[in-house]
Amino acid sequence: KRINVIFRGSESKYDWYYDLQIFQKKLDDKYQNDEDNICVHTGFYKQLMKNNSYNKVLNEVKKGLENYPDYEIFITGHSLGGALCTLFGFLLSHEVSNHITVVSFASPRVGNNDWKEAYDQKENLIHYRISNNKDIVTASPMWGYKHTGNNIRLFEDTYQYYPDYSYNPWWDYSLFNCWSISDHNCDLYYKRLIKNIW
């Protein structure tokens, strides 16, 4: 009993154009409390909104919920898709009351510290962030950005589960520790995930 929303990763030079727009954009007031300054990656936000994509997907989800009002919502994606599913899950959690589970793979960081705190406080939203051990994309952007959610870190023969940021946020996802381009490979994520059932 679920509605699934899946975002693809970077596929073209235009996707990379959005990936590299690392300046932050403040979210609209409907997503903020009085003391908040919730900001997200400008490129990811633009990509989600491009060609009215956000509203199109939102309307499809709402139509699905009209037919199946008790269904949960699962949102997933890899790389750019991981960033988009993380952002979409947060925005959607303000539109519907159904429980939303975000499962991102190889996601870069999406927003600032206020974003992280607001994300974690949403009662109908949970995020499982899956990362390969040394995946370089999971370490970016480094400055002014925070990861959200519970982390499942995949190794070749094991995994480690880190609920509620129970890892070293500076070291574990820094470019000093996450430097491998090959660890970003989607097939490797799949291979390690099925070997290490968490």
C-alpha atoms as an extended CHARMM CRD file, in Angstrom:
* protein
*
       198  EXT
         1         1  LYS       CA              0.0000000000        0.0000000000        0.0000000000  PROA      1               0.0000000000
         2         2  ARG       CA              2.3300000000        2.6430000000       -1.2600000000  PROA      2               0.0000000000
         3         3  ILE       CA              2.7650000000        5.2790000000       -3.9040000000  PROA      3               0.0000000000
         4         4  ASN       CA              6.3170000000        5.3620000000       -5.2980000000  PROA      4               0.0000000000
         5         5  VAL       CA              8.0370000000        8.4370000000       -6.7370000000  PROA      5               0.0000000000
         6         6  ILE       CA             11.4360000000        7.8270000000       -8.3630000000  PROA      6               0.0000000000
         7         7  PHE       CA             13.9080000000       10.4740000000       -9.5270000000  PROA      7               0.0000000000
         8         8  ARG       CA             16.7000000000        9.6640000000      -11.9780000000  PROA      8               0.0000000000
         9         9  GLY       CA             20.2960000000       10.8060000000      -11.5360000000  PROA      9               0.0000000000
        10        10  SER       CA             22.3900000000       13.1130000000      -13.7030000000  PROA      10              0.0000000000
        11        11  GLU       CA             22.0320000000       12.1680000000      -17.3420000000  PROA      11              0.0000000000
        12        12  SER       CA             23.0290000000       15.1560000000      -19.4670000000  PROA      12              0.0000000000
        13        13  LYS       CA             25.2590000000       18.2320000000      -19.4750000000  PROA      13              0.0000000000
        14        14  TYR       CA             22.2180000000       20.2460000000      -18.3910000000  PROA      14              0.0000000000
        15        15  ASP       CA             21.9110000000       18.1290000000      -15.2500000000  PROA      15              0.0000000000
        16        16  TRP       CA             25.5520000000       18.8910000000      -14.4370000000  PROA      16              0.0000000000
        17        17  TYR       CA             24.8240000000       22.5780000000      -15.0120000000  PROA      17              0.0000000000
        18        18  TYR       CA             22.2530000000       22.3910000000      -12.1970000000  PROA      18              0.0000000000
        19        19  ASP       CA             24.4970000000       20.2030000000      -10.0130000000  PROA      19              0.0000000000
        20        20  LEU       CA             27.1730000000       22.8950000000       -9.9780000000  PROA      20              0.0000000000
        21        21  GLN       CA             24.8760000000       25.7740000000       -8.9440000000  PROA      21              0.0000000000
        22        22  ILE       CA             25.8890000000       25.4890000000       -5.2890000000  PROA      22              0.0000000000
        23        23  PHE       CA             24.6470000000       28.8640000000       -4.0480000000  PROA      23              0.0000000000
        24        24  GLN       CA             21.6860000000       28.6170000000       -1.6880000000  PROA      24              0.0000000000
        25        25  LYS       CA             18.0960000000       29.6930000000       -2.1880000000  PROA      25              0.0000000000
        26        26  LYS       CA             15.7820000000       30.5080000000        0.6960000000  PROA      26              0.0000000000
        27        27  LEU       CA             12.5900000000       28.4420000000        0.6260000000  PROA      27              0.0000000000
        28        28  ASP       CA              9.2110000000       30.1790000000        0.5500000000  PROA      28              0.0000000000
        29        29  ASP       CA              7.6380000000       31.3100000000        3.8130000000  PROA      29              0.0000000000
        30        30  LYS       CA              5.1740000000       28.3850000000        3.8330000000  PROA      30              0.0000000000
        31        31  TYR       CA              8.1230000000       26.1080000000        4.6910000000  PROA      31              0.0000000000
        32        32  GLN       CA              9.6020000000       28.3940000000        7.3670000000  PROA      32              0.0000000000
        33        33  ASN       CA              8.8780000000       29.2090000000       10.9860000000  PROA      33              0.0000000000
        34        34  ASP       CA              9.4320000000       32.8030000000       12.1350000000  PROA      34              0.0000000000
        35        35  GLU       CA             12.9900000000       32.1370000000       13.2980000000  PROA      35              0.0000000000
        36        36  ASP       CA             13.9740000000       29.8570000000       10.3860000000  PROA      36              0.0000000000
        37        37  ASN       CA             16.2440000000       30.6140000000        7.4730000000  PROA      37              0.0000000000
        38        38  ILE       CA             15.7770000000       27.3840000000        5.5180000000  PROA      38              0.0000000000
        39        39  CYS       CA             17.9450000000       27.4420000000        2.4070000000  PROA      39              0.0000000000
        40        40  VAL       CA             18.6010000000       24.7600000000       -0.1970000000  PROA      40              0.0000000000
        41        41  HSD       CA             20.9350000000       24.1780000000       -3.1380000000  PROA      41              0.0000000000
        42        42  THR       CA             19.8320000000       26.5290000000       -5.9320000000  PROA      42              0.0000000000
        43        43  GLY       CA             20.5820000000       24.0600000000       -8.7240000000  PROA      43              0.0000000000
        44        44  PHE       CA             18.6350000000       21.1770000000       -7.1810000000  PROA      44              0.0000000000
        45        45  TYR       CA             15.6900000000       23.4960000000       -6.5090000000  PROA      45              0.0000000000
        46        46  LYS       CA             15.7080000000       24.8130000000      -10.1000000000  PROA      46              0.0000000000
        47        47  GLN       CA             15.9420000000       21.2800000000      -11.4810000000  PROA      47              0.0000000000
        48        48  LEU       CA             12.9350000000       20.1730000000       -9.4270000000  PROA      48              0.0000000000
        49        49  MET       CA             10.8940000000       23.1890000000      -10.5390000000  PROA      49              0.0000000000
        50        50  LYS       CA             11.9870000000       23.1260000000      -14.1970000000  PROA      50              0.0000000000
        51        51  ASN       CA              9.1020000000       22.7640000000      -16.6770000000  PROA      51              0.0000000000
        52        52  ASN       CA              6.6630000000       22.7900000000      -13.7460000000  PROA      52              0.0000000000
        53        53  SER       CA              7.9010000000       19.2860000000      -12.8070000000  PROA      53              0.0000000000
        54        54  TYR       CA              7.3050000000       19.6960000000       -9.0860000000  PROA      54              0.0000000000
        55        55  ASN       CA              3.6380000000       20.6270000000       -9.5300000000  PROA      55              0.0000000000
        56        56  LYS       CA              3.0920000000       17.8670000000      -12.0950000000  PROA      56              0.0000000000
        57        57  VAL       CA              4.4790000000       15.1880000000       -9.7680000000  PROA      57              0.0000000000
        58        58  LEU       CA              2.6670000000       16.7050000000       -6.7690000000  PROA      58              0.0000000000
        59        59  ASN       CA             -0.6570000000       16.5970000000       -8.6360000000  PROA      59              0.0000000000
        60        60  GLU       CA             -0.1030000000       12.9480000000       -9.6170000000  PROA      60              0.0000000000
        61        61  VAL       CA              0.6420000000       12.0120000000       -6.0130000000  PROA      61              0.0000000000
        62        62  LYS       CA             -2.4750000000       13.8440000000       -4.8050000000  PROA      62              0.0000000000
        63        63  LYS       CA             -4.5800000000       12.0830000000       -7.4580000000  PROA      63              0.0000000000
        64        64  GLY       CA             -3.2130000000        8.7500000000       -6.2840000000  PROA      64              0.0000000000
        65        65  LEU       CA             -4.0890000000        9.6200000000       -2.6880000000  PROA      65              0.0000000000
        66        66  GLU       CA             -7.6560000000       10.4590000000       -3.6980000000  PROA      66              0.0000000000
        67        67  ASN       CA             -8.0380000000        6.8310000000       -4.8420000000  PROA      67              0.0000000000
        68        68  TYR       CA             -5.9040000000        5.3290000000       -2.0580000000  PROA      68              0.0000000000
        69        69  PRO       CA             -6.0740000000        7.7040000000        0.9210000000  PROA      69              0.0000000000
        70        70  ASP       CA             -4.4250000000        5.3000000000        3.3990000000  PROA      70              0.0000000000
        71        71  TYR       CA             -1.3530000000        4.6200000000        1.2390000000  PROA      71              0.0000000000
        72        72  GLU       CA              2.1300000000        5.6330000000        2.3370000000  PROA      72              0.0000000000
        73        73  ILE       CA              4.4660000000        7.4820000000       -0.0170000000  PROA      73              0.0000000000
        74        74  PHE       CA              7.9690000000        6.2520000000       -0.8460000000  PROA      74              0.0000000000
        75        75  ILE       CA             10.3930000000        8.5240000000       -2.7080000000  PROA      75              0.0000000000
        76        76  THR       CA             13.7930000000        7.4580000000       -4.0080000000  PROA      76              0.0000000000
        77        77  GLY       CA             16.6100000000        8.3460000000       -6.3800000000  PROA      77              0.0000000000
        78        78  HSD       CA             20.3630000000        8.0630000000       -6.9720000000  PROA      78              0.0000000000
        79        79  SER       CA             22.8880000000       10.9510000000       -7.0910000000  PROA      79              0.0000000000
        80        80  LEU       CA             21.0320000000       14.0040000000       -8.4550000000  PROA      80              0.0000000000
        81        81  GLY       CA             17.9240000000       11.8490000000       -8.0590000000  PROA      81              0.0000000000
        82        82  GLY       CA             18.8710000000       11.3780000000       -4.3950000000  PROA      82              0.0000000000
        83        83  ALA       CA             19.0530000000       15.1400000000       -3.9080000000  PROA      83              0.0000000000
        84        84  LEU       CA             15.7590000000       15.6770000000       -5.7470000000  PROA      84              0.0000000000
        85        85  CYS       CA             13.9200000000       12.9610000000       -3.8020000000  PROA      85              0.0000000000
        86        86  THR       CA             15.2070000000       14.4510000000       -0.5280000000  PROA      86              0.0000000000
        87        87  LEU       CA             13.9970000000       17.9300000000       -1.4940000000  PROA      87              0.0000000000
        88        88  PHE       CA             10.7050000000       16.6770000000       -2.9320000000  PROA      88              0.0000000000
        89        89  GLY       CA              9.9820000000       14.6760000000        0.2230000000  PROA      89              0.0000000000
        90        90  PHE       CA             10.3460000000       17.7660000000        2.3980000000  PROA      90              0.0000000000
        91        91  LEU       CA              8.1450000000       19.9390000000        0.1680000000  PROA      91              0.0000000000
        92        92  LEU       CA              5.5460000000       17.1580000000       -0.1450000000  PROA      92              0.0000000000
        93        93  SER       CA              5.4040000000       16.7030000000        3.6440000000  PROA      93              0.0000000000
        94        94  HSD       CA              3.8660000000       20.1910000000        3.8190000000  PROA      94              0.0000000000
        95        95  GLU       CA              1.1960000000       19.2710000000        1.2560000000  PROA      95              0.0000000000
        96        96  VAL       CA             -0.0860000000       15.9090000000        2.5130000000  PROA      96              0.0000000000
        97        97  SER       CA             -0.5140000000       14.2670000000        5.9030000000  PROA      97              0.0000000000
        98        98  ASN       CA              0.3330000000       10.7240000000        4.7270000000  PROA      98              0.0000000000
        99        99  HSD       CA              3.5570000000        9.1580000000        5.9780000000  PROA      99              0.0000000000
       100       100  ILE       CA              6.4740000000        9.7850000000        3.5960000000  PROA      100             0.0000000000
       101       101  THR       CA              9.6210000000        7.6520000000        3.4840000000  PROA      101             0.0000000000
       102       102  VAL       CA             12.5700000000        9.0070000000        1.5220000000  PROA      102             0.0000000000
       103       103  VAL       CA             15.2880000000        6.4930000000        0.5740000000  PROA      103             0.0000000000
       104       104  SER       CA             18.1170000000        8.3450000000       -1.1460000000  PROA      104             0.0000000000
       105       105  PHE       CA             21.1840000000        6.7530000000       -2.7260000000  PROA      105             0.0000000000
       106       106  ALA       CA             24.4830000000        8.6270000000       -3.1880000000  PROA      106             0.0000000000
       107       107  SER       CA             22.8970000000       11.9560000000       -2.3740000000  PROA      107             0.0000000000
       108       108  PRO       CA             24.9080000000       15.1230000000       -2.0480000000  PROA      108             0.0000000000
       109       109  ARG       CA             23.9540000000       17.5510000000        0.7160000000  PROA      109             0.0000000000
       110       110  VAL       CA             20.8430000000       19.5760000000       -0.1040000000  PROA      110             0.0000000000
       111       111  GLY       CA             20.4310000000       22.4010000000        2.4270000000  PROA      111             0.0000000000
       112       112  ASN       CA             21.7330000000       24.3670000000        5.3790000000  PROA      112             0.0000000000
       113       113  ASN       CA             21.5090000000       23.6270000000        9.1090000000  PROA      113             0.0000000000
       114       114  ASP       CA             18.0110000000       25.1500000000        9.4340000000  PROA      114             0.0000000000
       115       115  TRP       CA             16.9490000000       22.8570000000        6.5830000000  PROA      115             0.0000000000
       116       116  LYS       CA             18.3250000000       19.8190000000        8.4180000000  PROA      116             0.0000000000
       117       117  GLU       CA             16.5330000000       20.7350000000       11.6480000000  PROA      117             0.0000000000
       118       118  ALA       CA             13.2200000000       21.4600000000        9.9100000000  PROA      118             0.0000000000
       119       119  TYR       CA             13.5240000000       18.1840000000        7.9680000000  PROA      119             0.0000000000
       120       120  ASP       CA             14.0240000000       16.1730000000       11.1220000000  PROA      120             0.0000000000
       121       121  GLN       CA             11.0810000000       17.8310000000       12.8690000000  PROA      121             0.0000000000
       122       122  LYS       CA              8.5200000000       16.8480000000       10.2140000000  PROA      122             0.0000000000
       123       123  GLU       CA              6.4230000000       14.1460000000       11.8900000000  PROA      123             0.0000000000
       124       124  ASN       CA              5.1630000000       12.5670000000        8.6610000000  PROA      124             0.0000000000
       125       125  LEU       CA              8.6350000000       12.3580000000        7.0650000000  PROA      125             0.0000000000
       126       126  ILE       CA             11.5580000000        9.9560000000        7.5420000000  PROA      126             0.0000000000
       127       127  HSD       CA             14.7450000000        9.7770000000        5.4910000000  PROA      127             0.0000000000
       128       128  TYR       CA             17.1190000000        6.8420000000        5.0220000000  PROA      128             0.0000000000
       129       129  ARG       CA             20.2750000000        8.0670000000        3.2890000000  PROA      129             0.0000000000
       130       130  ILE       CA             22.2420000000        5.2120000000        1.7380000000  PROA      130             0.0000000000
       131       131  SER       CA             25.8900000000        5.8510000000        0.8830000000  PROA      131             0.0000000000
       132       132  ASN       CA             28.7960000000        3.7830000000       -0.3630000000  PROA      132             0.0000000000
       133       133  ASN       CA             31.8320000000        3.9520000000        1.8920000000  PROA      133             0.0000000000
       134       134  LYS       CA             34.0180000000        6.4670000000       -0.0180000000  PROA      134             0.0000000000
       135       135  ASP       CA             31.5180000000        7.9790000000       -2.4900000000  PROA      135             0.0000000000
       136       136  ILE       CA             32.8450000000       11.4610000000       -3.3330000000  PROA      136             0.0000000000
       137       137  VAL       CA             29.4130000000       12.8820000000       -4.2020000000  PROA      137             0.0000000000
       138       138  THR       CA             28.1740000000       12.3060000000       -0.6420000000  PROA      138             0.0000000000
       139       139  ALA       CA             30.8580000000       14.7290000000        0.5840000000  PROA      139             0.0000000000
       140       140  SER       CA             29.6170000000       17.6690000000       -1.4720000000  PROA      140             0.0000000000
       141       141  PRO       CA             28.8970000000       20.4960000000       -1.1720000000  PROA      141             0.0000000000
       142       142  MET       CA             30.9680000000       20.6720000000        2.0180000000  PROA      142             0.0000000000
       143       143  TRP       CA             30.5930000000       24.1940000000        3.3680000000  PROA      143             0.0000000000
       144       144  GLY       CA             27.2560000000       25.5690000000        4.5450000000  PROA      144             0.0000000000
       145       145  TYR       CA             25.3900000000       22.3270000000        3.8280000000  PROA      145             0.0000000000
       146       146  LYS       CA             24.1580000000       19.4660000000        6.0520000000  PROA      146             0.0000000000
       147       147  HSD       CA             22.9770000000       15.9280000000        5.4060000000  PROA      147             0.0000000000
       148       148  THR       CA             19.5500000000       14.8640000000        6.6500000000  PROA      148             0.0000000000
       149       149  GLY       CA             18.1920000000       11.5580000000        7.8650000000  PROA      149             0.0000000000
       150       150  ASN       CA             19.4670000000        8.2320000000        9.1220000000  PROA      150             0.0000000000
       151       151  ASN       CA             22.5420000000        6.9740000000        7.2750000000  PROA      151             0.0000000000
       152       152  ILE       CA             23.1090000000        3.4200000000        6.0460000000  PROA      152             0.0000000000
       153       153  ARG       CA             26.7430000000        3.2050000000        4.9350000000  PROA      153             0.0000000000
       154       154  LEU       CA             27.5880000000        0.3040000000        2.6350000000  PROA      154             0.0000000000
       155       155  PHE       CA             30.9570000000       -1.4400000000        2.5560000000  PROA      155             0.0000000000
       156       156  GLU       CA             32.0130000000       -4.4040000000        0.4140000000  PROA      156             0.0000000000
       157       157  ASP       CA             31.0920000000       -7.0640000000        2.9830000000  PROA      157             0.0000000000
       158       158  THR       CA             29.1320000000       -5.2220000000        5.6490000000  PROA      158             0.0000000000
       159       159  TYR       CA             27.1650000000       -2.0820000000        6.4290000000  PROA      159             0.0000000000
       160       160  GLN       CA             26.8870000000        0.3870000000        9.2890000000  PROA      160             0.0000000000
       161       161  TYR       CA             23.6420000000        2.0240000000       10.4060000000  PROA      161             0.0000000000
       162       162  TYR       CA             23.8960000000        5.5320000000       11.8690000000  PROA      162             0.0000000000
       163       163  PRO       CA             20.5740000000        6.7790000000       13.2490000000  PROA      163             0.0000000000
       164       164  ASP       CA             20.2310000000       10.4230000000       14.2540000000  PROA      164             0.0000000000
       165       165  TYR       CA             23.6800000000       11.5390000000       12.9980000000  PROA      165             0.0000000000
       166       166  SER       CA             25.5990000000        9.1270000000       15.2340000000  PROA      166             0.0000000000
       167       167  TYR       CA             28.7350000000        9.5370000000       13.1380000000  PROA      167             0.0000000000
       168       168  ASN       CA             31.3860000000       12.2550000000       12.9360000000  PROA      168             0.0000000000
       169       169  PRO       CA             29.6210000000       14.7780000000       10.6660000000  PROA      169             0.0000000000
       170       170  TRP       CA             32.8130000000       16.6210000000        9.8120000000  PROA      170             0.0000000000
       171       171  TRP       CA             35.1440000000       13.6810000000        9.1020000000  PROA      171             0.0000000000
       172       172  ASP       CA             32.9280000000       10.8490000000        7.8400000000  PROA      172             0.0000000000
       173       173  TYR       CA             31.4800000000       12.8870000000        4.9570000000  PROA      173             0.0000000000
       174       174  SER       CA             34.4270000000       15.1220000000        4.1710000000  PROA      174             0.0000000000
       175       175  LEU       CA             36.5100000000       15.0710000000        1.0000000000  PROA      175             0.0000000000
       176       176  PHE       CA             39.3630000000       13.7310000000        3.1310000000  PROA      176             0.0000000000
       177       177  ASN       CA             37.3960000000       10.5300000000        3.7520000000  PROA      177             0.0000000000
       178       178  CYS       CA             35.0700000000       10.3750000000        0.7230000000  PROA      178             0.0000000000
       179       179  TRP       CA             37.2270000000       10.6510000000       -2.3850000000  PROA      179             0.0000000000
       180       180  SER       CA             36.2220000000        7.7110000000       -4.6150000000  PROA      180             0.0000000000
       181       181  ILE       CA             34.4830000000        8.3410000000       -7.9290000000  PROA      181             0.0000000000
       182       182  SER       CA             33.9820000000        4.5920000000       -8.5230000000  PROA      182             0.0000000000
       183       183  ASP       CA             32.0530000000        4.2540000000       -5.2280000000  PROA      183             0.0000000000
       184       184  HSD       CA             29.3870000000        6.5050000000       -6.7870000000  PROA      184             0.0000000000
       185       185  ASN       CA             28.4510000000        3.8520000000       -9.3610000000  PROA      185             0.0000000000
       186       186  CYS       CA             24.7460000000        2.9290000000       -9.1830000000  PROA      186             0.0000000000
       187       187  ASP       CA             25.4360000000       -0.7580000000       -9.9470000000  PROA      187             0.0000000000
       188       188  LEU       CA             27.8800000000       -0.9130000000       -7.0390000000  PROA      188             0.0000000000
       189       189  TYR       CA             25.1950000000        0.4840000000       -4.7250000000  PROA      189             0.0000000000
       190       190  TYR       CA             22.8460000000       -2.2640000000       -5.8630000000  PROA      190             0.0000000000
       191       191  LYS       CA             25.4950000000       -4.9770000000       -5.5180000000  PROA      191             0.0000000000
       192       192  ARG       CA             26.4230000000       -3.9330000000       -1.9730000000  PROA      192             0.0000000000
       193       193  LEU       CA             22.8330000000       -3.3970000000       -0.9040000000  PROA      193             0.0000000000
       194       194  ILE       CA             21.7120000000       -6.9030000000       -1.8300000000  PROA      194             0.0000000000
       195       195  LYS       CA             24.8190000000       -8.3990000000       -0.1680000000  PROA      195             0.0000000000
       196       196  ASN       CA             24.2150000000       -6.5010000000        3.0580000000  PROA      196             0.0000000000
       197       197  ILE       CA             20.5330000000       -6.7140000000        3.9140000000  PROA      197             0.0000000000
       198       198  TRP       CA             19.9810000000       -4.1640000000        6.6360000000  PROA      198             0.0000000000
